[in-house]
Each structure stands twice: as structure tokens, then as C-alpha cells.
Amino acid sequence: MFGLIDCNNFYVSCERAFNPGLLGRPVVVLSNNDGCIISRSQEAKALGLPMGAPVFKYSQLLERHRVAIFSPNFPLYGDMSARVMNTLGDLLPGIEIYSIDEAFADLCGFRHDDLQAVAGEVRSTVLRHTGIPVSIGAGRTKTLAKAANHLAKKRPACRGVCVLEARDERNALASLPVDEVWGIGRRYSRFLQGEGVGTALEFALLPREWVRRHLHVTGARVHAELNGEPCLSLEQVRPPRKSICVSRSFGRKVTQLDELENAVGTFASKCAQKLRAEGLRASLVTVFVHTGHYERPERSSGGHRTAAMPAETRSTIDIVRCASVLLRELYRKGFGYKKAGVVLGGLAPDAASAVTPSLFGDGQDEERTAALMLALDTVNSRYGSGALRLAVESPSGWKQRQENLSPRYTTDWDDIIEVRT
């Protein structure tokens, strides 16, 4: 048996964990630059606020119903996610972290008759330790566990836990729309609905050969999983990353090269920090910039440039220098840019045996660079991100528009809650 543990309305739940006054009140969390709604409480969903809705279109509805609005506090959400996953790791024999608010679990070590009680205990423990409510679904495959989790959320009688036994699978799948099936995207769901397939059960009952012919390997795998045949194992070790990206949409148009260089330098530095944290080196650097989507054609500009490094590197200095050169090739004077980003590719393990040496470097250069990067990471870890940085980086980390940002309760000493007696 597989389990899927999913945090309920995760970003909203993180805000509520430190502000009990939000309980029972409609709450939404916005995207970068406070543009669109990306997380909604149940009360906000009941008002008809759709996912991804632009805030300006619903400003009157938000004001009329006194909806609490928050800018995205990703440092807080990331830390709360780690707390949830660490708690799950202590409670269950094996977990696979699937996303910031979801994890699969291996439930094979538990008796079937005990699964309901075990899931209930996990749910109450996570809530007690972190303040985050979760829903848990269990099934014979990952896809069935996903379906069970959907039912755990939608059916009040489940009380947040649904253990899907083999004898109950058909009834459960009959109530699940085909576009809610994990692995069936928009294109496949439109095709299936056009063929008269509206539910997960109708899809599961299709002939195997027909599914493979029309939906190829991906659809065939989902079809088999819905019929109780496991095709996806639990990945307790995350596969190696193929790239690292840091990008931002700006709160205003950026026209000056020096400002854009501050932003790109900051993004490149963050990429390099992530690179070292994961024990990797990079050999490719890509920079991209874009004007707004709705600019007139004559005011639109954007593109990307990629360069290969002389040798695989983990140096912030080398990566930022390369990114700055690429930006100068992309920049066009007089245009207002709304987004920029840096991508590192050609990733390889940071091991002496795996690194291809440069023809023009020497061992001493490498040792000095390694010592400098260690000092940089140590200072920033102790005194806060950006305490020690390159001159080209923005002192503020290139802040976005965040008019309703909550405190970073768990990631900043200055924002820790004070209890007065």
C-alpha cells in the first residue's frame, strides 16, 4: 500500500499557524508581485474566488467579504514544509517528497486493518507538531493513493483520511472526474472527454491496447495503476538535478542596465549558493530577460544566451561574471524589462574525480576559490543571506512588490513571536 500525505491549502495554512485570528475567515495568498491568487482557504473558495485569479478583477469581492490577503512568504513556507516532511520521516518507514506540500509514503509494513488508525495518528501528530492540517489517502498504487487523497479532501465523512480497499476502488473511481486523475493532463482529458470518457472508472475500463495506442506510454502507465498494477515505485532518493534556476518578475519595468545587472547578479549568486548546497558544479550558464507579455510589438524585447564555462565550477564569482557578460549581449537600451533569470546546466558532482580540470588553471587557484566560497557560505549562514555578497548584487536581494507580507516567524530572529506573561 502507498500513502499520499497532502497539506491542506498549504500557504494559507502556514499563515494561519501563526495567526489563529484567521481561522474561519476567508484567506488568500498571492503570487509574486501580488498578481494572482495561488492559495485559498475553504471560505475563500466558497466565495467563488478561482485559482489563479488576477487580484484586480476581484478587488471588490475581496474587500466586501473582508478577505485576508497575504503576499507570498516563501522562506516561511519552505521552512514549514521541511518541518512537515521531517515529522513524516519520523512517523513512517519511508517517504518520497513529491512537492513542497505533498509526500508519498510506504505503508507496506502496516496491517490493512490498522491503516485507518495509523493514518489518523499521523494526521493528528503533524497538526500537533507543525500546526499544518493534512489529508491522507492510501491505495494499492501511487495513482490510487492520489485518488484516495482527493476523496479524503472532498468527502466530509472521511475526516481527512481515506484508505481505499480493493473492493471499494470502482465506486471511488466512478465519482472521480477523469481530469482529476494524476497523470492525465489537459490535452489527454480533453481527448478522453471527446471520446465519451468522463470518469476515472470509465478510463480504467478501457481496453489496454486502445489506451496505449492513443495515450502512449504515460497513459498506459496511469491506466495500469488505476487497475491496481503498480508501475511507479517509491523514490526515497531524489534523482540528480539537471538544472538550477532562479528568476523573478519585477514589480516595475526595469530600463537601466545597471539595475538589470544588479538583479541578474543576485539571481546568479543564488544559483551558485544552491549549487554548492547540493554538492554540484556547473559547466553551462544561461541568462534570459523579457519585457511584459502585453507590450506592443515594437516595445517588446527578450531572449536568452548560453555560455560554456572553461571548466566545471561552483564559484559565485565565475558564475556572476559569466552571467553579466551574457546580459550585456541581451540588453537593449530603451526597453522596459519585466522578468529576468539565470539557469545553471551541465551539472556534475563536486568530486575531484568527476571534475574536468581547466587547461589554464592550477591546483592553488582551485584551493583558494574553494576556501573563499566556504567563507562566503559560512558568513551568510551565520549572519543571514546577503551579509557577504559581491558588489554587483542588489543589497535588498532585488525585492518584489509585497504589500501584504507576513513576518518570517521561523526564519528570521527579528520576526520570532514574543510571548509576554
ZAPAFI-611219 format. One record per atom (N, C-alpha, C, O): y, z, x. Coordinates in steps of 0.2 Angstrom, whole numbers, plus 5000, padded with zeros to 4 digits. Layout:
% residues N
YZX;...
END
This chain:
% residues 421
499450005004;500050005000;500650005004;500750035010;501149965002;501849965005;502350005001;502249994995;502850025004;503350055000;504050025002;504150005008;504550024998;505150004999;505650054997;505750074991;506050085002;506550135000;507250095001;507450075006;507550104995;508250064995;508750114992;508750144987;509350124996;509850164995;510250134989;510450074988;510350174984;510750154978;511450144979;511850194981;511750084978;512450074978;512750104985;513150144985;512450084990;512450124996;513150144999;513350195000;513650094999;514350105002;514650154997;514950204999;514550144990;514850194986;514550264987;514950314986;513850264988;513550324988;513850364995;513850424995;513950325000;514250355006;514950395005;515050445007;515350355001;515950384999;515850444995;516250494995;515450444990;515350504985;515050564989;515150624987;514650554994;514350604998;514850655001;514650715001;515450635002;515950675005;516550695000;516950725002;516450664994;516950674989;516650674982;516650634978;516350734980;516050744974;516450734968;516150724962;517150734969;517550714963;517450644961;517650624955;517150604964;516950534962;516350524958;516250474955;515950574957;515350574953;515550564946;516050594943;515250514943;515350504936;515950454935;516150434929;516350434940;516950394939;516750324942;516350324947;517050274939;516950204942;517250204949;517850214950;516850174954;517050174961;516850104964;516250074962;517250074967;517050004971;517250014978;517750044980;516949974982;517149964989;517249894991;516849854988;517749884994;517949814995;517749785002;517449825006;517849715003;517649685009;518149685014;518649725013;518049655020;518649655025;519249635022;519249585018;519849665024;520449645022;520549665014;521049635011;520149705012;520249725005;520249665000;520649664995;519749615001;519749554997;519349554991;519649544986;518749574992;518249564986;517849624986;517749664990;517549634980;517149694978;516449684981;516049634980;516149724986;515549724989;515049774987;514449774989;515249834984;514849884981;515149914975;515749924975;514749924970;514949954964;514550014962;513950014962;514850064959;514450114956;514250094949;514450044947;513750124946;513450104939;514050104934;514050064930;514550154935;515050154930;515550094931;515750064926;515550064937;515950004938;515649944936;515949894933;514949944936;514549884934;514649884926;514649834923;514649944923;514649944916;515349914913;515349894907;515849914917;516449894915;516449814916;516949784913;515949784918;515949714919;516249684925;516349624926;516349724930;516549704937;516049674941;515549704943;516049604942;515549574945;515549584953;516049594956;514949574956;514849574963;515249514966;515149464964;515649534972;515949484975;516649464971;516949414973;516849494966;517449484963;518049494967;518149544970;518549444967;519149454970;519549504967;519649504961;519849554971;520149614968;520749584964;520949614959;521149534966;521749524962;521649494955;522049504951;521049464954;520849444947;520749504943;520749494936;520549554945;520349614941;520749674942;520549734940;521349664944;521849724946;522049764940;522049824940;522149724934;522249764928;521749804925;521849864923;521149774925;520549814923;520349874928;520249924925;520449864934;520349924939;520849974938;520750034938;521549954936;522050004935;521950044928;522050104928;521750004923;521650034916;521150084916;521150134913;520550074920;520050114920;520050164926;519550204927;520550174929;520650214935;520050214940;519750264941;519850154941;519350144946;519550164953;520050144956;519150204956;519250224963;519150164968;518550144968;519550144972;519550084976;519550114984;519950154986;519050084988;518950104995;518950044999;518549994997;519350045005;519249995010;518550005013;518350065013;518249955016;517549965020;517650015026;518050005030;517250065026;517250115031;516550105035;516150145035;516450045039;515850035042;515550085047;514950095047;516050115051;515750165055;515450225051;514850245054;515650245046;515350295042;514750265039;514250305039;514750205036;514150185033;513550175038;512950185036;513750155044;513250145049;512950205051;512350215052;513350265052;513050325054;512650355048;512150385049;512850345042;512450375036;511850335036;511250365034;511850275037;511150235037;510650265042;510150265041;510950275048;510550305053;510250365051;509650385053;510650415048;510350475045;509850465040;509350505040;509850415036;509350405031;508750375034;508150405033;508850335039;508250305042;507850355047;507250355047;508250395050;507950455054;507550505049;507050525051;507850515043;507450555039;506850525036;506250555036;506850465035;506250425033;505750425038;505150435037;505950415045;505450415050;505150485051;504550485053;505450535049;505150605050;504650615044;504150655045;504750585038;504350595032;503750545032;503250565029;503750485035;503250435034;502950415040;503350415045;502350395040;502050375047;502250315050;502250305056;502550265046;502850205050;503350175045;503150165039;503950155048;504450125043;504650055047;504650055053;504950015043;505249955046;505949945043;506049945037;506449955047;507149955045;507349885043;507349845048;507349865037;507449795034;508249775034;508449725036;508649825032;509349815032;509749885033;509349935033;510349885032;510749945033;510549995027;510650055028;510349975022;510150025016;509450015013;509250035008;508949975017;508349965015;507849975021;507949965026;507250005019;506650015024;506050005020;505950035015;505549965023;504849965021;504450025024;504650045030;503950045021;503550105024;502850085023;502650055018;502450115028;501750105027;501450165023;501550225025;501150155018;500850205013;500150215013;499850245009;499850175018;499050175018;498750235019;498150245017;499050285022;498750345024;498750395018;498450455019;499050375013;499050425007;498550405001;498450345001;498350454998;497850434992;498250404987;498850424986;497950354983;498350324977;498650374972;499150374970;498250424971;498350474966;498950514968;499350544964;499150514975;499650564977;500350524978;500850554980;500250454978;500850414979;501450434975;502050434978;501450444969;501950464965;502350524967;502950534968;501950574969;502150644971;502450634978;503050664979;502150594982;502450584989;503150544989;503550564992;503150494985;503750454984;504350504981;504950504983;504150544976;504650594973;504950644978;505450654979;504450664983;504650714988;505150674993;505550704995;504950614995;505350585000;506050574997;506550585000;506050554991;506750534987;507150604987;507750594989;506850654985;507250724985;507450744992;508050774992;507050734997;507150755004;507750715006;508250745010;507750655006;508350605008;508950625005;509450635008;508950644998;509550664995;509850724997;510450734998;509350774998;509550845001;509850835008;510250875009;509550795012;509750795019;510350755021;510750765025;510450705016;510950655018;511450645012;512050625013;511350665006;511750655000;511750584998;512150564993;511250545000;511150474998;510650474993;510050484995;510750444987;510150434982;509750374984;510150324985;509150374983;508750314985;508250294979;508050344975;508050234978;507450214974;506950194978;507050164983;506250204976;505750194979;505250154975;505050174970;504950094978;504450054974;503850054979;503950044985;503250054976;502650044980;502249994977;502149984971;501849954981;501449894979;500949874984;501049894990;500549834982;499949814987;500249764993;499949754998;500849734992;501149694997;501849704997;502149744993;502249685002;502949695003;503349664997;503749694994;503149604994;503449574989;503349614982;503849624978;502749644981;502649684975;503049754976;503249774971;503049774982;503449834983;504249824981;504549864978;504449764983;505149744981;505249744974;505749764971;504749714970;504749704963;504749774960;505049794955;504249824963;504249894960;504849924961;505049964957;505249914967;505849944968;506449924963;506849964960;506349864961;506849834956;506749874949;507249884946;506049884947;505949914941;506149994942;506350014937;506050024948;506250094948;507050104947;507250154945;507450044949;508150054948;508350034940;508750064937;507949994937;508149964931;507850004925;508150004920;507350044926;507050074921;507150154921;506950184926;507550184917;507750254917;507150294917;507050354920;506550274914;505950314913;505650324920;505250374921;505750284925;505450284931;505750344936;505450364940;506350364934;506750414938;506750394945;506650444949;506850334947;506950314954;506350304958;506350284964;505750304955;505150294958;504650254954;504550264948;504350194957;503850154953;503350134958;503450104963;502750164956;502150144960;501750094956;501450114951;501750034959;501449984955;500649974956;500449954962;500249994952;499549994952;499349914951;499649884947;498749894953;498549834952;498449814945;498649754943;498249864941;498149844934;498849834930;498849814924;499349864933;500049854930;500449804932;500949784930;500149764937;500649714940;500849654936;501449634936;500349634931;500549574927;501149594922;501549554921;501049654919;501549674914;502249684918;502749664915;502249714924;502849724928;503149654930;503749644929;502749604932;503049544934;503249504928;503749454929;502949514922;503249474916;503949494914;504249454911;504149554917;504849574915;505349564921;505949574920;505049534926;505549514932;505749444932;505349404932;506349434931;506649364932;506449324938;506449364943;506249264938;506049234944;506549234950;506449234956;507249234948;507749234953;507849304956;508249304961;507449354954;507549414957;506949434961;506849484965;506449384962;505949384967;506149384974;506449334976;505949424978;506149424985;505849364988;505249354988;506249324992;506049264995;506149204991;506049144993;506349204984;506549144980;507249144980;507549184976;507549094984;508249094984;508549054978;508149034974;509149034979;509548994973;509148934972;509048914966;509048894977;508848824976;508148824973;507948784968;507648874976;507048874973;507048904966;506648874961;507448954964;507448974957;507748924952;507448924947;508248884954;508448834950;507948784949;507848754943;507548764954;506948714953;506448744948;506248704944;506248804949;505748834945;505948844938;505548824933;506548864937;506848864930;506848794927;506748794921;507048744931;506948674928;506248654926;506148614922;505748684929;505048674928;504748714922;504148714921;505248764920;505048804914;504748874917;504448904913;504848884923;504548954926;505149004926;505648994930;505149054921;505749094921;505549164923;506049204925;504949184924;504749254926;504349254932;504049204934;504249304936;503849314942;503149304940;502749274944;502949324934;502249314932;502049244931;501549224933;502549204928;502449134927;502349094934;501949054934;502749124938;502749094945;502049114948;501749064952;501849174948;501249194951;500549164948;500049154951;500649134942;500049104938;500049024940;499548994938;500549004943;500548934945;499948914950;499748954954;499648854950;499148834955;499448844962;499948824963;499048864966;499248874973;499448804976;499948804980;499048754975;499248684978;499848664976;500248634980;500048674969;500648654967;501248684970;501748654972;501148754971;501748794974;501848774981;502348764984;501248754985;501348734992;501648664993;502048654997;501548624988;501748554988;502548554987;502848514990;502748594982;503448594980;503848654984;504448634985;503648704985;503948764988;503748774996;504048824999;503348734998;503148735005;502848805007;502648845003;502948815014;502548875017;502848945014;502548995012;503548945014;503949005011;503749025004;503549085003;503748975000;503548984993;502849004992;502649044988;502348974996;501648984996;501549064998;501149094995;501949085003;501849155005;502049205000;501749254998;502649184996;502849234991;502349234985;502149284982;502049174984;501549164978;500949204980;500749244975;500749204986;500149244988;500249314987;499849354985;500849334990;501049414989;501049434982;500849494981;501349394978;501349414971;500649424968;500549464963;500149384970;499449394968;499049444972;498449444972;499449484976;499149544979;498849524986;498449564988;498949474989;498749454995;499249465001;499749425001;499149515005;499749525010;499749475015;499249455018;500349445016;500549395021;501049425026;501149395031;501349475024;501949505028;501749575031;501649615026;501649585037;501449645040;502049695041;502649665041;501949755042;502549805043;502749795051;502349795055;503449775052;503649765059;504049825061;504649835060;503649875064;503949935066;504349925073;504749965074;504249875076;504649855082;505049795081;504749735079;505649805081;506149745079;506049685084;506049695090;506049625082;505949565086;506549565090;507149585088;506549535096;507149525101;507649485097;507549435094;508349505099;508849475096;508949405099;508849395105;509249355095;509349285098;510049275099;510249235103;510549315096;511249315097;511549375095;511249415092;512149385098;512649445096;513249415094;513549375098;513549435088;514149405086;514649465083;514449505080;515249455085;515749495082;516349455080;516649415084;516549455074;517049415071;517449455066;517249505063;518049435064;518449465059;518949415056;519149365058;519049425049;519549395046;520149435046;520149495046;520749395048;521349435049;521749445043;521649415038;522149505042;522449525037;523149475036;523449485030;523249445041;523849395040;523749335045;523249335049;524149285044;524049225048;524249245055;524749275056;523849225060;524049235067;524249165070;523849115071;524849165073;525049095076;525149095083;525149045086;525249155086;525449165093;524749165097;524349205095;524749135103;524149135107;524049205110;523449215110;524549235112;524449305115;524049355110;523649395112;524249345103;523949385098;523249365097;522849415096;523149305097;522449275096;522049295102;521449315101;522349295108;521949315114;521749385114;521249405116;522249435111;522049505110;521449515106;521049555107;521449475100;520849485095;520249455098;519749495098;520249395101;519649375104;519349415110;518749425111;519849435114;519649485120;519349545117;518849575120;519549575112;519249635109;518549615106;518149655107;518549565103;517849545100;517349535106;516749555105;517549495111;517149485117;516949555120;516349555122;517349595120;517249665123;516649695119;516249725122;516749695113;516249725108;515549695109;515049735108;515549635109;514949595110;514649625117;514049635117;514949625122;514749645129;514449715128;513949735131;514849765124;514549835123;513949835120;513449865122;513849795114;513249785111;512649765115;512049785115;512849715119;512349685124;512049735128;511449735129;512449775131;512249825136;511849885132;511349905135;512049895126;511749955122;510949925121;510549975120;510849865120;510249845118;509849815125;509249795124;510049835131;509749815137;509649735138;509049715140;510149705136;510149625137;510649595141;511149635143;510549535143;511049495146;511149435143;510749415139;511749395144;511849335140;512049285145;512349295150;511849225143;512049165148;512449115144;512749065147;512649125137;513049075134;513549115130;513449165127;514149095130;514749125126;515049065122;515249015124;515149085115;515449035110;516049075107;515949135105;516549035106;517149065103;517349015097;517248955098;517449045091;517649005086;518349035083;518449095082;518748985080;519349005076;519448955070;519248905071;519748985065;519848945059;520448965056;520649025056;520848915053;521348935048;521048945041;520448945040;521448965036;521248985030;520848925026;520948865028;520448945022;520048895018;520448845013;520348795012;521048875011;521448845006;522048815009;522548795006;522048805016;522648765019;522648695017;522048665016;523248665017;523248595016;522948555023;522948585028;522648495022;522348465027;522748465034;522448475039;523348445033;523748445039;523948505042;524148515048;523848565039;523948635041;523248665043;523248725045;522748625043;522048655044;521848645051;521948585054;521548695054;521348685061;520748735062;520748785059;520348715067;519748765068;519248725072;519248665073;518748765074;518148735078;517848785083;518048845082;517448765087;517148815092;516948775098;516948715099;516948815103;516748795110;516248845113;516248905112;515848815117;515248855120;515248835128;515348785130;515148895132;515148885139;514548925142;514348975139;514248895147;513648925150;513948965156;514348945160;513749025157;513949075162;513549055169;513049025168;513849065174;513549045181;512849085182;512449055185;512849145179;512149175179;512149225173;512749245170;511649245171;511549295165;511949355167;511849385172;512349375162;512749435164;512849485158;512649475152;513049545160;513149595155;513849625156;513949685153;514249595160;514949615162;515449595157;515549545155;515749645154;516349635150;516849595153;517149545149;516949605159;517549565162;517349485162;517749445161;516749475164;516549405164;516549375157;516749315157;516249405153;516249385146;516949375143;517049325140;517349425144;518049415141;518449355144;518749325141;518349355151;518649295155;518449225152;518849185151;517849225151;517549155148;517749145141;517949085140;517849195137;518049185130;518749165130;518949125126;519149195134;519849175135;520049105137;520449075134;519549075141;519649005143;519448965137;519848915136;518948985134;518748945128;519248945122;519348895119;519548995121;520049005116;520648955118;520948925113;520848955124;521448915126;521248835124;521748805123;520648825125;520448755123;520448735116;520648685114;520348795112;520348785104;521048785101;521148755096;521448825104;522148845101;522548785100;522648745105;522948785094;523448735093;524048765091;524048805086;524548755094;525248785093;525448765086;525448705084;525748815082;526048805076;525548815070;525748805064;524948825071;524448835066;524348915065;524348955069;524248935058;524149005057;523349015056;523048995051;523049055061;522349065061;522149125057;522549175057;521649125053;521449175048;520749215050;520649265048;520449175055;519749205057;519649185064;519749135066;519249235068;519049215075;518449255076;518349305073;518049235081;517449275083;517149245089;517349195092;516749295092;516349275098;515649285097;515449335094;515249235100;514549245099;514249235106;514349195110;513749285108;513349285114;512649255113;512349275108;512449205117;511749175116;511449175123;511649205128;510849145122;510449145129;510249215131;510249225137;510049255126;509949325128;509249335132;508749305130;509249385137;508649395141;508649465142;509249505142;508049495143;508049565145;508449585152;508449545156;508749645152;509149665158;508649695163;508649755164;508249655166;507749675171;507849635177;507949575176;507749665183;507849625189;507449565189;507649505192;506749575187;506349515187;506449465182;506249405183;506849475177;506949425172;507649395173;507749345169;508049415177;508749385178;508749335183;508449335189;509049275181;509049215186;509749235190;510249235188;509649245197;510249255201;510649195202;510449135201;511349215203;511849155204;511749135212;511649175216;511949075213;511949045220;512549075224;512549075230;513049095220;513649115223;513849185223;514349205226;513349225221;513449295221;513049335226;512649305230;513149395226;512649435231;512449505228;512749525222;512049535230;511749595228;512349655227;512249695222;512749655232;513349705231;513749695225;513949745222;513949635224;514349615218;513949645212;514349675207;513349625211;512949655205;512949725205;513049755199;512849765210;512849835210;513549865208;513549905204;514049835211;514749855209;514949845201;515149885198;514749785199;514849775192;514449825187;514649845182;513749835189;513349875185;513649945185;513649985180;513949975191;514250035191;514850045187;515050095184;515249985187;515849985183;515749985176;516050025172;515249945174;515049945167;514750015164;514950035159;514450045169;514150115167;514750165166;514750205161;515250155170;515850205170;516150185163;516450235160;516250125162;516650105156;516250125149;516650155145;515650125149;515250145143;515250215143;515250245137;515250255148;515150325148;515850355146;515850405142;516450325148;517050355146;517150345139;517450385135;517050285136;517150265129;516650305125;516850315119;516050315127;515550355123;515850435123;515750465117;516150455128;516350525128;517050535124;517150585120;517550485125;518250495123;518350445117;518950445115;517950405115;518050365109;518050295111;518350275117;517850245107;517950175108;518650155110;519050165106;518650115115;519350095117;519750135121;520350115123;519450195123;519850245128;519950205134;520450215137;519450165137;519550125143;519350055141;518850045138;519850015142;519749945140;520149895145;520549915149;520049835144;520349785148;521049775145;521149785139;521549745149;522249745147;522249695141;522749695137;521849645141;521949585136;521649615129;521849585124;521349665129;521049695122;521649725118;522149755121;521649725112;522049755107;521949835107;521449855107;522549875108;522449945108;522149975102;521850025102;522249935096;522049955090;521349925088;521149945082;521049885092;520449855090;520549805086;520049775083;521149775085;521349725080;521149745073;520649725070;521549785070;521449815064;521549765058;521949725059;521149775053;521249735047;521649765042;521849825043;521749735036;522149775031;521649815028;521149795025;521749885028;521349935025;521749985022;521850035024;522049975016;522450015012;522150075009;522550125007;521550075008;521150125005;520550155009;520050165006;520750165015;520150185020;520050265019;520550295020;519450285018;519250355018;519150375025;519150335030;519150445026;519050475033;518450455036;517950445032;518350455043;517650445046;517350505047;517350535052;517150535042;516850605041;516350625047;516350675049;515950575049;515450595053;515450555060;515050565065;516050515061;516050485067;516750495071;516850465076;517150535069;517750555072;517950625071;517950655066;518050655077;518150735077;518750745073;518750805070;519250705073;519850725069;519750715061;520150745057;519250685059;519050675052;518550725049;518350715043;518250765053;517750815051;518050855046;518650885046;517650865040;517950915035;517950985037;517551015040;518551015035;518651085037;518451125031;518751115025;518151185032;517951225026;518351295027;518251325033;518751305022;519151375023;518851425018;518751405012;518851485020;518551535016;519151585014;518951635011;
END
